[in-house]
Amino acid sequence: MPPTPVARIRRFNRAVTTEVGALDASFLGRGRPLGAARVLNAIGPDGTELGAIRDDLNLDKGLLSRLLKGLEDEGLVTLSPDPDDGRRRIARHTPKGADECARYDALSDARAERLLASHPKSEALLAAMDLVASALGQHRIEIVAADPRADDARYCLSEYYAELARRFAQGFDVSLSRDPDAAAMTPPAGAFLLAMSDGLPIGCVGLKGPGPLAEVKRLWVAPSARGLGLARRLMDETEERARTLGMTTLRLDTNSALPEAVALYRATGWTEIDRFNDDPYPDVFFEKHL
């Protein structure tokens, strides 16, 4: 009898638990278990409020308190009142704690590199990991404003352009497109949004103004995160940003080689209209009144 889906998931869970050392008393040989190491890693360089750590790691308040107490006793962290709200506390690394966090990062990077080097299909392995991470972390995906010229945005845009080149019969050359650098998608004329999953960019969309009539551009979601409703979330947030900028009508263009995009726009209240630009790539045009 073939293995059941549940059996396959449980096999996967056991493999991950073993690989990451979840049950080790000394995670990565540094003398403390994984839970304490994750709390240490969750503290940012400028300190992090305890509620944010709890939310990030989905930890019980009591357990977080015990883990932080152990890290305090080791001289790795300090706790102090939030200067803006005395009811909250901020965790910060001591110099010793910052050094220990760096050691964990180096050891974790080395372990990851060994795993990739040992697998004959490293790209397929990474794609599978991305798919699982997106599925398990879908409720933690954040949509944030970004500069379209920043590294995370440029990564998403390059992936978007590469996908268009694969899917369009004539290929895709961004230099022939309107606003190839997306420079117009910045406040106060527009906006650029990123979908972030545990610090990694997995989607983007741009809003290009200025004025009451604006365009939505560059909607892209990583293959590993498709089917989770992320494209719709990005579009909904774009409409909200447009309203705050005083925009009353939005337009966008797409290509019939992207049927999932066409279906999304039709399903979310966009109306098909005549061509409104001379861009050589789109063949389907939409408009929406806010």
Residue frames as qw, qx, qy, qz and C-alpha x, y, z in Angstrom:
[[0.000, 0.889, 0.458, 0.000, 0.00, 0.00, 0.00],
 [0.392, 0.546, -0.058, 0.738, 1.42, 3.46, -0.86],
 [0.288, -0.232, -0.512, 0.775, 2.20, 5.78, 2.06],
 [0.011, -0.829, -0.559, -0.021, -0.70, 8.01, 3.07],
 [0.187, 0.775, -0.005, 0.604, -0.45, 11.83, 2.90],
 [0.556, -0.795, 0.103, -0.220, -0.45, 11.96, 6.70],
 [0.903, -0.255, 0.143, 0.313, 2.41, 9.45, 6.90],
 [0.621, 0.464, 0.084, 0.626, 4.42, 11.47, 4.41],
 [0.109, -0.858, 0.047, -0.500, 3.90, 14.68, 6.41],
 [0.739, -0.656, 0.146, -0.045, 4.94, 13.00, 9.62],
 [0.867, 0.059, 0.113, 0.481, 8.07, 11.61, 7.93],
 [0.338, 0.690, 0.022, 0.640, 8.86, 15.13, 6.78],
 [0.416, -0.839, 0.070, -0.344, 8.33, 16.51, 10.30],
 [0.875, -0.420, 0.133, 0.200, 10.68, 13.91, 11.80],
 [0.739, 0.319, 0.094, 0.586, 13.33, 14.66, 9.19],
 [0.095, 0.792, -0.020, 0.603, 13.17, 18.41, 9.86],
 [0.644, -0.744, 0.066, -0.165, 13.18, 17.93, 13.64],
 [0.893, -0.210, 0.139, 0.374, 16.33, 15.83, 13.36],
 [0.594, 0.493, 0.109, 0.626, 18.06, 18.08, 10.83],
 [0.025, -0.808, 0.044, -0.587, 17.56, 21.32, 12.75],
 [0.404, 0.106, -0.696, 0.584, 18.48, 19.74, 16.09],
 [0.441, -0.568, -0.155, -0.677, 15.16, 20.61, 17.73],
 [0.851, -0.479, -0.188, -0.107, 15.73, 18.02, 20.49],
 [0.669, 0.264, -0.387, 0.577, 19.43, 18.71, 21.05],
 [0.514, -0.745, -0.288, 0.313, 20.34, 19.88, 24.55],
 [0.325, -0.600, 0.227, 0.695, 23.16, 21.86, 22.95],
 [0.611, 0.736, 0.288, -0.051, 21.92, 23.34, 19.65],
 [0.583, 0.753, -0.180, 0.247, 24.82, 23.61, 17.18],
 [0.777, -0.023, -0.363, 0.513, 27.17, 22.74, 20.05],
 [0.104, 0.576, -0.154, 0.796, 26.78, 26.13, 21.77],
 [0.192, 0.017, -0.753, 0.629, 25.55, 24.84, 25.13],
 [0.371, 0.235, 0.443, -0.781, 21.84, 25.71, 25.06],
 [0.454, 0.374, 0.807, 0.057, 18.73, 24.22, 23.38],
 [0.242, 0.395, 0.552, 0.693, 17.10, 25.48, 20.20],
 [0.154, -0.849, -0.499, -0.083, 14.43, 27.52, 22.00],
 [0.403, -0.766, -0.016, 0.500, 16.95, 29.75, 23.76],
 [0.429, -0.120, 0.471, 0.762, 18.97, 30.11, 20.56],
 [0.143, 0.592, 0.616, 0.499, 15.87, 31.22, 18.61],
 [0.240, -0.907, -0.317, 0.137, 15.00, 33.83, 21.23],
 [0.462, -0.548, 0.214, 0.664, 18.55, 35.18, 21.10],
 [0.340, 0.131, 0.599, 0.713, 18.32, 35.36, 17.30],
 [0.033, 0.749, 0.617, 0.241, 14.93, 37.12, 17.42],
 [0.278, -0.826, -0.145, 0.469, 16.44, 40.14, 19.17],
 [0.550, 0.767, 0.118, 0.308, 17.34, 42.79, 16.62],
 [0.597, 0.222, -0.213, 0.741, 20.52, 44.89, 16.66],
 [0.078, -0.438, 0.137, -0.885, 18.67, 47.81, 18.30],
 [0.201, 0.042, 0.777, -0.595, 16.70, 45.63, 20.70],
 [0.363, -0.246, -0.703, -0.560, 13.22, 44.13, 20.38],
 [0.518, -0.283, 0.283, -0.756, 10.08, 44.54, 22.48],
 [0.270, -0.120, 0.936, -0.192, 9.07, 41.32, 24.24],
 [0.646, 0.420, 0.435, -0.465, 5.60, 41.26, 22.70],
 [0.553, 0.655, -0.368, -0.360, 7.16, 41.34, 19.24],
 [0.054, 0.403, -0.913, 0.008, 9.38, 38.38, 20.15],
 [0.480, 0.131, 0.783, -0.373, 6.36, 36.42, 21.41],
 [0.668, 0.574, 0.146, -0.451, 4.46, 37.14, 18.21],
 [0.370, 0.655, -0.605, -0.263, 7.43, 36.34, 15.99],
 [0.134, 0.287, -0.945, 0.076, 8.12, 32.98, 17.64],
 [0.702, -0.299, -0.403, -0.505, 4.54, 32.19, 18.72],
 [0.417, 0.082, -0.766, 0.482, 5.75, 31.66, 22.28],
 [0.512, -0.706, -0.489, -0.030, 3.81, 31.49, 25.52],
 [0.076, -0.888, 0.179, -0.417, 4.55, 34.47, 27.76],
 [0.744, -0.602, 0.283, -0.063, 5.76, 32.27, 30.60],
 [0.910, 0.089, 0.197, 0.353, 8.09, 30.22, 28.38],
 [0.436, 0.738, -0.043, 0.514, 9.58, 33.37, 26.86],
 [0.363, -0.855, 0.225, -0.294, 10.17, 34.74, 30.36],
 [0.868, -0.385, 0.292, 0.116, 12.03, 31.57, 31.39],
 [0.804, 0.358, 0.150, 0.450, 14.15, 31.53, 28.23],
 [0.191, 0.846, -0.094, 0.488, 15.07, 35.19, 28.63],
 [0.602, -0.750, 0.238, -0.134, 15.95, 34.63, 32.28],
 [0.911, -0.116, 0.248, 0.310, 18.40, 31.94, 31.21],
 [0.590, 0.582, 0.096, 0.552, 19.95, 34.23, 28.61],
 [0.183, -0.904, 0.130, -0.364, 20.19, 37.02, 31.20],
 [0.793, -0.556, 0.242, 0.052, 21.94, 34.67, 33.63],
 [0.844, 0.133, 0.229, 0.466, 24.48, 33.88, 30.90],
 [0.236, -0.635, 0.113, 0.727, 25.13, 37.57, 30.35],
 [0.355, 0.203, 0.677, 0.612, 23.82, 37.47, 26.79],
 [0.052, -0.646, -0.477, -0.594, 20.83, 39.83, 27.05],
 [0.057, -0.146, -0.479, 0.864, 19.56, 42.71, 29.14],
 [0.076, -0.666, -0.702, -0.241, 15.95, 43.75, 29.76],
 [0.135, -0.186, -0.230, 0.946, 14.88, 47.37, 30.24],
 [0.301, 0.660, 0.545, -0.420, 11.66, 49.41, 30.16],
 [0.408, 0.548, 0.468, 0.561, 10.55, 50.80, 26.81],
 [0.204, -0.181, -0.167, 0.947, 11.30, 54.56, 27.01],
 [0.272, -0.155, -0.354, -0.881, 8.03, 55.27, 25.16],
 [0.754, -0.342, -0.254, -0.500, 5.86, 52.96, 27.26],
 [0.155, -0.523, 0.733, -0.406, 6.99, 51.86, 30.70],
 [0.841, -0.061, 0.356, -0.403, 4.57, 48.91, 30.65],
 [0.915, 0.391, -0.099, 0.017, 6.62, 47.24, 27.94],
 [0.574, -0.632, 0.435, 0.287, 10.14, 45.85, 28.08],
 [0.593, 0.722, -0.336, -0.119, 12.91, 45.75, 25.51],
 [0.895, -0.248, 0.274, 0.249, 15.41, 42.89, 25.16],
 [0.339, 0.874, -0.344, -0.057, 18.88, 43.83, 23.95],
 [0.909, 0.136, -0.241, 0.311, 22.05, 41.88, 23.24],
 [0.468, -0.793, 0.264, 0.287, 25.06, 42.46, 25.40],
 [0.258, 0.717, -0.592, -0.262, 28.38, 42.48, 23.49],
 [0.269, -0.224, 0.936, -0.028, 28.73, 38.84, 24.49],
 [0.591, 0.409, 0.624, -0.308, 25.20, 38.13, 23.26],
 [0.512, 0.757, -0.146, -0.378, 25.82, 39.82, 19.91],
 [0.076, 0.559, -0.809, -0.168, 28.95, 37.72, 19.45],
 [0.411, 0.023, 0.898, -0.157, 27.04, 34.53, 20.33],
 [0.618, 0.596, 0.331, -0.392, 24.29, 35.42, 17.86],
 [0.379, 0.735, -0.461, -0.321, 26.92, 35.88, 15.14],
 [0.150, -0.343, 0.927, 0.027, 28.39, 32.47, 15.96],
 [0.564, 0.309, 0.713, -0.279, 24.95, 30.87, 15.60],
 [0.558, 0.725, -0.012, -0.405, 24.49, 32.58, 12.24],
 [0.190, 0.641, -0.708, -0.228, 27.83, 31.30, 10.98],
 [0.290, -0.122, 0.945, -0.092, 27.15, 27.74, 12.14],
 [0.591, 0.477, 0.539, -0.364, 23.64, 27.75, 10.68],
 [0.473, 0.741, -0.269, -0.393, 24.92, 29.07, 7.35],
 [0.033, 0.489, -0.861, -0.137, 27.58, 26.37, 7.23],
 [0.451, 0.118, 0.860, -0.210, 25.03, 23.63, 7.96],
 [0.601, 0.640, 0.256, -0.404, 22.76, 24.92, 5.19],
 [0.331, 0.718, -0.520, -0.322, 25.65, 25.04, 2.73],
 [0.185, -0.283, 0.941, 0.020, 26.61, 21.44, 3.55],
 [0.568, 0.347, 0.682, -0.304, 23.05, 20.27, 2.97],
 [0.560, 0.739, -0.024, -0.374, 22.88, 21.95, -0.43],
 [0.152, 0.654, -0.710, -0.211, 26.30, 20.65, -1.41],
 [0.310, -0.151, 0.934, -0.088, 25.29, 17.09, -0.53],
 [0.599, 0.460, 0.568, -0.328, 22.12, 17.07, -2.65],
 [0.435, 0.074, 0.640, 0.629, 22.25, 16.38, -6.42],
 [0.053, 0.640, 0.536, 0.548, 19.25, 18.66, -7.10],
 [0.272, -0.267, -0.426, 0.820, 19.92, 21.64, -4.86],
 [0.196, -0.046, -0.170, -0.965, 17.63, 24.04, -6.79],
 [0.561, -0.324, -0.635, -0.422, 14.73, 21.57, -6.63],
 [0.506, -0.336, -0.658, 0.446, 15.42, 21.15, -2.91],
 [0.094, -0.147, -0.210, 0.962, 15.31, 24.93, -2.37],
 [0.371, -0.176, -0.409, -0.815, 12.09, 25.22, -4.38],
 [0.587, -0.376, -0.711, -0.092, 10.49, 22.53, -2.22],
 [0.387, -0.303, -0.516, 0.702, 11.64, 24.32, 0.94],
 [0.088, -0.009, -0.058, -0.994, 10.23, 27.62, -0.35],
 [0.492, -0.301, -0.587, -0.568, 6.89, 25.95, -1.00],
 [0.577, -0.410, -0.672, 0.219, 6.73, 24.49, 2.50],
 [0.281, -0.205, -0.331, 0.877, 7.88, 27.71, 4.18],
 [0.227, -0.134, -0.232, -0.936, 5.23, 29.73, 2.32],
 [0.573, -0.370, -0.643, -0.350, 2.52, 27.24, 3.26],
 [0.574, -0.404, -0.592, 0.397, 3.47, 27.10, 6.94],
 [0.281, -0.316, -0.222, 0.878, 4.10, 30.83, 7.24],
 [0.088, 0.510, 0.559, 0.647, 1.22, 32.15, 5.14],
 [0.314, -0.843, -0.431, -0.063, -0.47, 33.84, 8.12],
 [0.502, -0.647, 0.000, 0.573, 2.75, 35.73, 8.93],
 [0.484, 0.340, 0.367, 0.718, 3.25, 37.22, 5.46],
 [0.094, -0.726, -0.246, 0.635, 3.43, 41.01, 5.74],
 [0.461, 0.671, 0.345, 0.467, 2.81, 43.61, 3.04],
 [0.397, -0.675, -0.072, 0.618, 5.11, 46.61, 3.44],
 [0.381, 0.923, -0.006, -0.056, 5.95, 49.75, 1.50],
 [0.750, -0.266, 0.304, 0.524, 9.36, 49.76, -0.13],
 [0.129, 0.744, -0.339, -0.561, 11.61, 51.72, -2.45],
 [0.905, 0.393, 0.121, -0.112, 11.42, 50.01, -5.88],
 [0.481, 0.736, -0.447, 0.165, 15.16, 50.64, -6.26],
 [0.468, -0.583, 0.612, -0.258, 16.08, 48.74, -3.08],
 [0.036, 0.339, -0.929, -0.145, 17.55, 45.23, -3.23],
 [0.369, 0.214, 0.864, -0.267, 14.43, 43.27, -2.20],
 [0.529, 0.648, 0.219, -0.502, 12.29, 45.17, -4.70],
 [0.315, 0.639, -0.574, -0.404, 14.84, 44.75, -7.49],
 [0.181, -0.143, 0.973, 0.015, 14.93, 41.01, -6.79],
 [0.479, 0.448, 0.676, -0.337, 11.13, 40.73, -7.18],
 [0.455, 0.741, -0.073, -0.488, 11.17, 42.84, -10.32],
 [0.124, 0.523, -0.783, -0.314, 13.95, 40.78, -11.88],
 [0.288, 0.080, 0.950, -0.086, 12.02, 37.58, -11.14],
 [0.484, 0.622, 0.414, -0.455, 8.89, 39.14, -12.64],
 [0.364, 0.715, -0.370, -0.468, 10.72, 40.18, -15.81],
 [0.045, -0.329, 0.927, 0.174, 12.31, 36.73, -16.14],
 [0.419, 0.297, 0.827, -0.228, 8.90, 35.06, -15.86],
 [0.499, 0.714, 0.123, -0.476, 7.45, 37.32, -18.55],
 [0.191, 0.620, -0.658, -0.382, 10.38, 36.45, -20.80],
 [0.191, -0.079, 0.978, 0.029, 9.60, 32.74, -20.35],
 [0.366, 0.451, 0.760, -0.292, 5.86, 33.04, -20.84],
 [0.407, 0.741, 0.011, -0.534, 5.57, 35.56, -23.66],
 [0.864, 0.358, 0.304, 0.183, 5.99, 34.07, -27.13],
 [0.469, 0.799, -0.069, 0.369, 8.05, 37.09, -28.20],
 [0.608, -0.041, -0.399, 0.685, 10.07, 37.19, -24.97],
 [0.242, -0.930, -0.276, -0.005, 10.29, 40.32, -22.81],
 [0.524, 0.222, -0.137, 0.811, 12.69, 43.25, -22.79],
 [0.255, -0.733, -0.487, 0.401, 11.97, 45.60, -19.90],
 [0.241, -0.322, 0.144, 0.904, 13.72, 48.49, -21.66],
 [0.076, -0.255, -0.619, -0.739, 10.84, 48.51, -24.16],
 [0.297, -0.639, -0.708, 0.039, 8.27, 48.73, -21.38],
 [0.098, -0.824, -0.060, -0.555, 7.01, 51.92, -19.77],
 [0.399, -0.765, 0.356, -0.360, 8.99, 53.07, -16.69],
 [0.824, 0.172, -0.533, 0.084, 11.45, 50.13, -16.76],
 [0.333, 0.255, -0.642, 0.642, 13.11, 51.19, -13.50],
 [0.431, -0.627, -0.649, -0.027, 9.78, 51.65, -11.64],
 [0.322, 0.019, -0.297, 0.899, 11.16, 54.98, -10.39],
 [0.291, -0.353, -0.180, -0.871, 7.72, 56.64, -10.62],
 [0.690, -0.429, -0.549, -0.197, 6.29, 54.20, -8.05],
 [0.446, -0.104, -0.524, 0.718, 7.36, 56.22, -5.03],
 [0.151, -0.824, -0.491, 0.240, 5.51, 58.61, -2.67],
 [0.400, 0.307, 0.542, -0.672, 3.87, 61.02, -3.04],
 [0.453, 0.333, -0.441, -0.699, 3.19, 60.16, -6.68],
 [0.813, 0.048, -0.497, -0.298, 2.76, 56.43, -6.14],
 [0.632, -0.516, 0.518, -0.256, 3.82, 53.44, -4.06],
 [0.604, 0.321, -0.724, -0.092, 5.63, 50.12, -4.27],
 [0.748, -0.416, 0.313, -0.413, 4.62, 47.21, -2.03],
 [0.350, 0.356, -0.866, 0.023, 6.45, 44.04, -1.10],
 [0.891, -0.336, -0.109, -0.286, 5.10, 40.82, 0.38],
 [0.127, 0.600, -0.727, 0.310, 7.61, 39.64, 2.98],
 [0.923, -0.247, -0.237, -0.175, 7.77, 36.14, 4.45],
 [0.821, -0.489, 0.037, 0.292, 10.11, 35.80, 7.44],
 [0.304, -0.733, 0.286, 0.538, 12.33, 38.51, 6.03],
 [0.358, -0.061, 0.713, 0.600, 12.37, 37.29, 2.43],
 [0.398, 0.383, -0.077, -0.830, 10.55, 39.01, -0.47],
 [0.346, 0.154, 0.916, 0.131, 7.95, 36.80, -2.18],
 [0.255, 0.693, 0.638, 0.218, 5.76, 39.26, -4.06],
 [0.181, -0.307, -0.012, 0.934, 5.39, 42.83, -5.24],
 [0.255, 0.739, 0.577, 0.236, 3.11, 45.37, -6.90],
 [0.283, -0.108, 0.000, 0.953, 3.53, 49.00, -7.94],
 [0.128, 0.836, 0.515, -0.140, 1.21, 52.00, -8.01],
 [0.427, 0.026, 0.251, 0.868, 2.11, 54.73, -10.46],
 [0.103, 0.870, 0.412, -0.249, 0.63, 58.23, -10.31],
 [0.029, 0.230, 0.582, -0.779, 0.36, 61.10, -9.78],
 [0.361, -0.008, -0.248, -0.899, -3.14, 62.43, -9.98],
 [0.699, 0.010, 0.389, -0.600, -6.64, 60.98, -9.71],
 [0.922, 0.328, -0.103, -0.176, -5.94, 58.55, -12.58],
 [0.249, -0.662, 0.707, 0.015, -3.16, 56.08, -11.78],
 [0.773, 0.285, -0.526, -0.209, -1.81, 52.72, -12.95],
 [0.792, -0.425, 0.428, -0.096, -1.16, 49.44, -11.14],
 [0.583, 0.631, -0.508, -0.062, 2.02, 47.79, -12.38],
 [0.319, 0.476, -0.784, 0.238, 4.34, 44.84, -11.81],
 [0.784, -0.328, 0.281, -0.445, 2.09, 42.47, -9.83],
 [0.612, 0.339, -0.714, 0.026, 4.14, 39.34, -9.12],
 [0.755, -0.480, 0.328, -0.304, 3.99, 36.48, -6.59],
 [0.035, -0.492, 0.867, 0.072, 6.70, 33.87, -6.18],
 [0.632, 0.021, -0.679, -0.371, 5.68, 30.42, -7.48],
 [0.340, -0.051, -0.857, 0.384, 6.07, 28.98, -3.97],
 [0.102, 0.246, 0.535, -0.802, 3.41, 31.36, -2.61],
 [0.377, -0.009, -0.434, -0.818, 0.79, 31.11, -5.34],
 [0.527, -0.321, -0.745, -0.256, -2.67, 29.86, -4.47],
 [0.373, -0.328, -0.639, 0.588, -2.57, 31.46, -1.00],
 [0.018, -0.888, -0.459, -0.037, -4.53, 34.58, -1.94],
 [0.480, -0.466, 0.010, 0.743, -1.43, 36.79, -1.84],
 [0.221, 0.242, 0.444, 0.834, -2.03, 38.46, -5.22],
 [0.235, -0.740, -0.525, -0.349, -5.47, 39.54, -4.05],
 [0.525, -0.701, -0.251, 0.413, -4.01, 40.86, -0.80],
 [0.432, -0.175, 0.210, 0.859, -1.46, 42.90, -2.72],
 [0.035, 0.451, 0.514, 0.729, -4.15, 44.33, -4.97],
 [0.378, -0.783, -0.491, -0.055, -6.43, 45.16, -2.02],
 [0.515, -0.592, -0.100, 0.612, -3.59, 46.97, -0.26],
 [0.327, 0.089, 0.365, 0.867, -2.75, 48.82, -3.47],
 [0.121, -0.672, -0.533, -0.500, -6.31, 50.11, -3.70],
 [0.480, -0.780, -0.326, 0.233, -6.12, 51.31, -0.10],
 [0.489, -0.336, 0.124, 0.795, -2.84, 53.13, -0.81],
 [0.180, 0.372, 0.495, 0.764, -4.41, 54.69, -3.90],
 [0.263, -0.807, -0.491, -0.197, -7.31, 56.06, -1.86],
 [0.513, -0.697, -0.140, 0.480, -4.94, 57.66, 0.66],
 [0.394, -0.178, 0.328, 0.840, -3.10, 59.34, -2.23],
 [0.323, 0.544, 0.150, -0.759, -6.35, 60.80, -3.58],
 [0.093, 0.155, -0.796, -0.577, -6.55, 58.51, -6.60],
 [0.618, 0.197, 0.356, -0.673, -10.06, 57.78, -7.83],
 [0.886, 0.398, -0.025, -0.238, -9.53, 55.63, -10.92],
 [0.459, -0.501, 0.694, 0.240, -6.98, 52.87, -11.48],
 [0.789, 0.508, -0.213, -0.272, -5.90, 51.27, -14.72],
 [0.517, -0.457, 0.702, 0.177, -3.69, 48.31, -15.52],
 [0.697, 0.481, -0.390, -0.361, -2.58, 46.27, -18.49],
 [0.637, -0.308, 0.707, -0.012, -1.67, 42.61, -18.83],
 [0.302, 0.374, -0.732, -0.482, -1.18, 39.93, -21.42],
 [0.875, -0.022, -0.078, -0.477, -3.48, 37.05, -22.32],
 [0.668, 0.275, -0.669, 0.175, -0.50, 34.74, -21.81],
 [0.067, 0.129, -0.717, 0.682, -1.12, 35.35, -18.09],
 [0.442, -0.423, -0.613, -0.500, -4.65, 33.94, -17.73],
 [0.497, -0.462, -0.630, 0.378, -4.47, 33.77, -13.94],
 [0.161, -0.216, -0.150, 0.951, -3.88, 37.54, -13.82],
 [0.275, -0.184, -0.449, -0.830, -6.75, 38.23, -16.21],
 [0.520, -0.440, -0.718, -0.142, -9.04, 36.00, -14.11],
 [0.386, -0.368, -0.506, 0.678, -8.02, 37.79, -10.89],
 [0.015, 0.093, -0.031, -0.995, -8.85, 41.22, -12.26],
 [0.413, -0.265, -0.570, -0.659, -12.20, 40.11, -13.64],
 [0.557, -0.421, -0.711, 0.079, -13.08, 38.47, -10.31],
 [0.394, -0.427, -0.413, 0.702, -12.21, 41.55, -8.25],
 [0.105, 0.836, 0.404, -0.356, -14.30, 44.19, -9.94],
 [0.166, -0.460, 0.401, 0.775, -12.07, 45.41, -12.74],
 [0.637, 0.642, 0.318, -0.286, -13.70, 46.33, -16.07],
 [0.632, 0.048, 0.493, 0.596, -12.07, 45.54, -19.39],
 [0.203, 0.868, 0.073, -0.448, -11.47, 48.68, -21.50],
 [0.716, 0.679, -0.025, 0.161, -9.80, 49.68, -24.76],
 [0.744, 0.053, -0.110, 0.657, -6.04, 49.98, -25.08],
 [0.153, -0.979, -0.129, 0.034, -4.76, 53.11, -23.31],
 [0.321, -0.771, 0.430, 0.344, -1.00, 52.99, -24.01],
 [0.672, 0.629, -0.352, -0.170, 1.54, 52.05, -26.67],
 [0.450, -0.499, 0.739, -0.052, 3.41, 49.45, -24.61],
 [0.489, 0.343, -0.677, -0.430, 4.25, 46.59, -27.02],
 [0.116, 0.116, -0.972, 0.168, 3.54, 43.76, -24.58],
 [0.343, 0.238, 0.706, -0.572, 0.01, 44.03, -23.11],
 [0.176, -0.151, -0.702, -0.674, -3.11, 43.02, -25.03],
 [0.383, -0.630, -0.669, -0.094, -5.71, 43.19, -22.25],
 [0.109, 0.298, -0.222, 0.922, -6.58, 46.44, -20.43],
 [0.380, -0.589, -0.709, 0.085, -8.61, 47.09, -17.28],
 [0.038, -0.456, 0.141, -0.878, -9.98, 49.97, -15.23],
 [0.433, -0.504, -0.723, 0.189, -11.47, 50.28, -11.76],
 [0.133, -0.674, -0.003, -0.726, -13.20, 53.22, -10.08],
 [0.352, -0.051, -0.743, 0.566, -12.52, 53.47, -6.35]]
